[in-house]
Amino acid sequence: MDYPIFSQKQFSYDKVSGKRKVSRTHKHTEHELYYLLNGNTKYFIDKEFFHLQPGNFIFVPKGMLHRTDSETCYFNERLIFSFGDEIFDATMEPILEELTRFKLIRIAQKHLPTTDELVEKISKEHRSHNPFKEQMIQSYLRTLLVRLCRYNQPDNSDTDKANQLFYRISDHIADNLSSEITLSSLSTRFSISESHLSRKFKSIFGIGVNEYIRYMRIQKAIKLLIGTELSISEISEICGFNDSNYFSTVFKLTMGVSPHKYRKTNR
């Protein structure tokens, strides 16, 4: 497929060459379906992490914080579909539940041609001036979402089962952000050596333990900044930063703005 670069509210295509592709943590009032055509990227959705390869789709439910980072991959090509709840009528509710549960959709190579054909039809309709254009787009999009659920190949392998300990560790971190969490304390709590914990955690999630802790603390801070009237100092303490100045420094390095400015802008 060869798409022109374009950006519309419901459908956009982007190609990045020669630089790292990063989006800051944000959320939408609509659902988002991301399709990676070339390159690879890391996708963060709330406290979940996904590694996307070409041909992978990822579904982001509306209102959920997320961001992407291509890290060392300097060529990235992707499509994004945005759509509201009107796509999910009563017959489509099981599809919404399935997409929300898995988020990352991997389909077999043999199913990609029919999937790409639907994507191409949606693209052509968006660029057209045909009568009943919106109805056709919704019809194609519903069919695409159903096929993604039908052809999805979730990772239920023995390898995935062997990684359950590290999913428990990530959940423990997410549930105890106000406490002091270190590689050493996690090693002791879960009876695993620091070196193995560090190496295996990064191989599974694509992110180091300390980076994960910092990321989850910033994610929690974002929710508190937007959804509460707590002071910056109070949020800093709740999120496990003992020093509010240090919290502000880390937040600005991560988000590009201070906590105060982020709250003011996103309110």
Secondary structure as the mmCIF struct_conf table of DSSP 4:
data_model
#
loop_
_struct_conf.conf_type_id
_struct_conf.id
_struct_conf.beg_label_comp_id
_struct_conf.beg_label_asym_id
_struct_conf.beg_label_seq_id
_struct_conf.end_label_comp_id
_struct_conf.end_label_asym_id
_struct_conf.end_label_seq_id
STRN STRN1 PHE A 6 SER A 7
BEND BEND1 LYS A 9 GLN A 10
STRN STRN2 PHE A 11 SER A 17
BEND BEND2 GLY A 18 LYS A 19
STRN STRN3 VAL A 22 VAL A 22
BEND BEND3 THR A 25 THR A 25
STRN STRN4 HIS A 26 HIS A 26
BEND BEND4 THR A 29 GLU A 30
STRN STRN5 HIS A 31 ASN A 38
BEND BEND5 GLY A 39 GLY A 39
STRN STRN6 THR A 41 ILE A 45
TURN_TY1_P TURN_TY1_P1 ASP A 46 LYS A 47
STRN STRN7 GLU A 48 LEU A 52
TURN_TY1_P TURN_TY1_P2 PRO A 54 GLY A 55
STRN STRN8 PHE A 57 VAL A 60
TURN_TY1_P TURN_TY1_P3 LYS A 62 GLY A 63
STRN STRN9 HIS A 66 ASP A 69
TURN_TY1_P TURN_TY1_P4 GLU A 71 THR A 72
STRN STRN10 PHE A 75 PHE A 83
HELX_RH_3T_P HELX_RH_3T_P1 ASP A 85 ILE A 87
HELX_RH_3T_P HELX_RH_3T_P2 ALA A 90 MET A 92
HELX_RH_AL_P HELX_RH_AL_P1 GLU A 93 PHE A 102
STRN STRN11 LEU A 104 ILE A 105
STRN STRN12 ILE A 107 ILE A 107
HELX_RH_3T_P HELX_RH_3T_P3 GLN A 109 HIS A 111
HELX_RH_AL_P HELX_RH_AL_P2 LEU A 112 ARG A 127
TURN_TY1_P TURN_TY1_P5 PRO A 131 PHE A 132
HELX_RH_AL_P HELX_RH_AL_P3 LYS A 133 TYR A 151
STRN STRN13 ASN A 152 ASN A 152
BEND BEND6 SER A 157 SER A 157
HELX_RH_AL_P HELX_RH_AL_P4 ASP A 158 ALA A 162
TURN_TY1_P TURN_TY1_P6 ASN A 163 ASN A 163
HELX_RH_AL_P HELX_RH_AL_P5 GLN A 164 ASP A 175
TURN_TY1_P TURN_TY1_P7 LEU A 177 SER A 178
BEND BEND7 SER A 179 SER A 179
HELX_RH_AL_P HELX_RH_AL_P6 LEU A 183 ARG A 189
TURN_TY1_P TURN_TY1_P8 PHE A 190 SER A 191
HELX_RH_AL_P HELX_RH_AL_P7 GLU A 194 PHE A 205
BEND BEND8 GLY A 206 ILE A 207
HELX_RH_AL_P HELX_RH_AL_P8 VAL A 209 GLY A 227
HELX_RH_AL_P HELX_RH_AL_P9 ILE A 232 ILE A 238
TURN_TY1_P TURN_TY1_P9 CYS A 239 GLY A 240
BEND BEND9 ASN A 242 ASN A 242
HELX_RH_AL_P HELX_RH_AL_P10 SER A 244 MET A 255
BEND BEND10 GLY A 256 VAL A 257
HELX_RH_AL_P HELX_RH_AL_P11 PRO A 259 ASN A 266
#
